[in-house]
Amino acid sequence: MSLTLLNLMGLAGVVVFAISGVLAAARHGLDWLGALVLAALTAIGGGTLRDLLLDRPVFWLEDTIHLWVILGTTAATIVYTRYFHPPLGLLRIADALGLALFAIVGAQVAEELGASPMIILTMGVITGTAGGALRDTMIGEIPLIFRSTEAIYTTACIAGIALYLGLQALGAGRDAAMLAGMACIAALRIAAIIKRIRLPAVRDRS
């Protein structure tokens, strides 16, 4: 595997989302196998859906390093949670960092295929959010992206990708735009969690 910056970002996202999957499994009392399955769904679910929609080879079938990273991360996180109590809010922080990494990675994958800005934005959002949605669905929870009580999630993703594309359109370098986009997503998500900023819920007269 050629460890380009894009690949390294993807692996970092796999690690962070796998951690969030194991922490969710621990919160619900799943066994070790359940934790591994949940970690894998969280870490590669969004990228898998992206690759299928873009009709490109599924990234973890092309290189199994992602599966080994998930296995190692799961084992390490299980050991950690066995002897230490995870800090309050660690799941949400891990999820926010994974969201930032995967959203920009997904956008860059679509960008390299020559997709239009709308498709780049859509693929970035799918890559960043689908894994977490699968994780929440498997443990019987409403996915974060659909909870009216949840701080902004997809909105942060959209803002960061739009910033990434906008900076490049203005002449900024790709790496600088990438870092700015990731920082925007993570900062908005974490700030929304701390300040409890939410979008208005849809209401009917009843």
C-alpha positions in Angstrom: 0.0 0.0 0.0 1.4 3.4 -1.0 1.0 5.5 2.2 -0.1 8.8 0.6 -1.6 11.6 2.7 -5.1 10.5 1.6 -4.4 6.9 2.7 -3.0 8.0 6.0 -6.1 10.1 6.6 -8.3 7.1 5.8 -6.4 4.9 8.2 -6.6 7.5 10.9 -10.4 7.7 10.3 -10.6 3.9 10.6 -8.9 4.0 13.9 -11.1 6.7 15.4 -14.4 5.3 14.1 -13.4 1.8 15.3 -12.8 3.2 18.7 -16.2 4.8 18.7 -17.7 1.5 17.7 -16.0 -0.4 20.6 -17.0 2.3 23.1 -20.6 2.0 21.9 -20.4 -1.8 22.3 -19.1 -1.4 25.8 -21.9 0.9 26.7 -24.4 -1.7 25.6 -22.6 -4.7 27.2 -21.7 -6.5 23.9 -19.2 -9.3 23.9 -15.8 -9.1 22.1 -17.1 -10.4 18.8 -20.0 -7.9 18.9 -17.5 -5.1 19.6 -15.4 -6.2 16.6 -18.4 -6.3 14.3 -19.6 -2.9 15.6 -16.1 -1.4 15.2 -15.9 -2.7 11.6 -19.3 -1.4 10.6 -18.5 2.0 12.0 -15.1 2.2 10.4 -15.7 0.9 6.9 -19.5 1.2 6.4 -19.5 4.7 5.0 -16.5 4.2 2.7 -18.0 0.9 1.4 -21.3 2.6 0.5 -19.4 5.5 -1.1 -17.3 3.1 -3.3 -20.4 1.1 -4.3 -22.2 4.3 -5.4 -19.1 5.6 -7.3 -18.7 2.2 -8.9 -15.1 1.9 -7.8 -13.3 -1.0 -6.1 -14.3 -1.2 -2.4 -11.2 0.2 -0.5 -10.9 -2.5 2.1 -11.2 -5.4 -0.4 -8.3 -3.8 -2.3 -6.0 -3.6 0.7 -6.7 -5.6 3.9 -4.6 -3.3 6.0 -7.9 -1.6 7.0 -9.2 -4.8 8.5 -6.0 -5.4 10.4 -6.1 -1.8 11.7 -9.7 -2.4 12.9 -8.7 -5.7 14.6 -5.8 -4.1 16.4 -7.8 -1.0 17.4 -10.6 -3.1 18.7 -8.3 -5.2 20.8 -6.5 -2.2 22.2 -9.7 -0.4 23.0 -11.2 -3.5 24.7 -8.1 -3.8 26.9 -8.3 -0.1 27.7 -11.9 -0.2 28.7 -11.3 -3.3 30.8 -8.9 -1.5 33.1 -9.8 2.2 32.7 -13.1 4.1 32.6 -13.3 6.1 29.3 -13.5 9.8 30.0 -17.1 11.2 29.8 -17.9 12.2 26.3 -15.1 10.3 24.7 -17.5 8.5 22.3 -18.8 11.8 20.9 -15.3 13.3 20.6 -14.0 10.2 18.8 -17.1 10.3 16.5 -16.5 14.0 15.8 -12.9 13.4 14.8 -13.9 10.4 12.7 -16.6 12.5 11.0 -14.0 15.2 10.1 -11.5 12.7 8.7 -13.9 10.5 6.8 -15.9 13.4 5.3 -12.9 15.0 3.7 -11.4 11.7 2.6 -14.7 10.8 1.0 -14.8 14.2 -0.7 -11.3 13.8 -2.0 -12.0 10.3 -3.4 -15.0 11.6 -5.4 -12.9 14.7 -6.4 -10.1 12.5 -7.8 -12.7 10.7 -10.0 -13.7 14.1 -11.5 -17.1 14.3 -9.9 -19.1 17.5 -9.8 -19.1 19.6 -6.5 -22.6 18.3 -5.6 -21.5 14.7 -5.9 -18.2 15.5 -4.0 -20.3 17.0 -1.2 -22.7 14.1 -1.2 -20.0 11.4 -1.1 -18.2 13.2 1.7 -21.3 13.3 3.8 -22.1 9.6 3.1 -18.5 8.6 4.0 -18.6 10.6 7.2 -22.0 9.6 8.5 -23.1 6.2 7.1 -20.8 4.2 9.4 -22.1 5.9 12.5 -25.6 5.4 11.3 -25.0 1.6 10.9 -23.4 1.5 14.4 -26.4 3.2 16.0 -28.9 1.1 14.1 -27.2 -2.2 15.1 -27.5 -1.3 18.8 -31.1 -0.3 18.5 -30.7 3.5 18.7 -31.9 6.3 16.3 -28.8 7.3 14.4 -27.2 10.5 15.5 -27.9 12.2 12.1 -31.7 11.7 12.7 -32.0 12.7 16.3 -33.8 16.0 16.9 -32.2 16.2 20.3 -28.7 15.8 18.9 -26.2 18.7 18.2 -25.5 19.5 14.6 -23.9 16.6 12.8 -24.4 16.4 9.1 -24.5 20.2 9.0 -21.0 20.4 10.3 -20.0 17.8 7.6 -21.5 19.9 4.8 -19.9 23.1 6.1 -16.4 21.6 6.3 -16.6 20.1 2.8 -18.0 23.3 1.4 -15.0 25.1 3.0 -12.6 22.6 1.5 -14.0 23.1 -2.0 -14.4 26.8 -1.6 -10.8 27.4 -0.5 -9.5 25.4 -3.5 -11.7 27.4 -5.8 -10.1 30.5 -4.4 -6.6 29.2 -5.1 -5.6 27.6 -1.8 -3.5 24.4 -1.9 -5.3 21.1 -1.6 -3.5 20.1 1.7 -4.3 23.5 3.3 -7.9 23.3 2.2 -8.1 19.7 3.5 -6.8 20.7 7.0 -9.1 23.7 7.1 -12.1 21.5 6.1 -11.3 18.9 8.8 -10.8 21.5 11.5 -14.1 23.2 10.6 -16.0 19.9 10.9 -14.4 18.8 14.1 -14.7 22.3 15.7 -18.4 22.8 14.7 -19.3 19.3 15.9 -17.5 19.6 19.3 -18.7 23.2 19.8 -22.3 22.1 19.1 -22.0 19.3 21.6 -20.6 21.6 24.3 -23.1 24.4 23.6 -25.9 22.1 22.8 -26.6 23.8 19.5 -29.3 22.0 17.5 -31.3 22.5 14.3 -35.0 23.1 14.7 -37.1 19.9 14.7 -39.9 19.3 12.2 -43.2 19.7 13.9 -46.8 19.3 12.7 -50.0 20.8 14.3 -50.7 17.6 16.3 
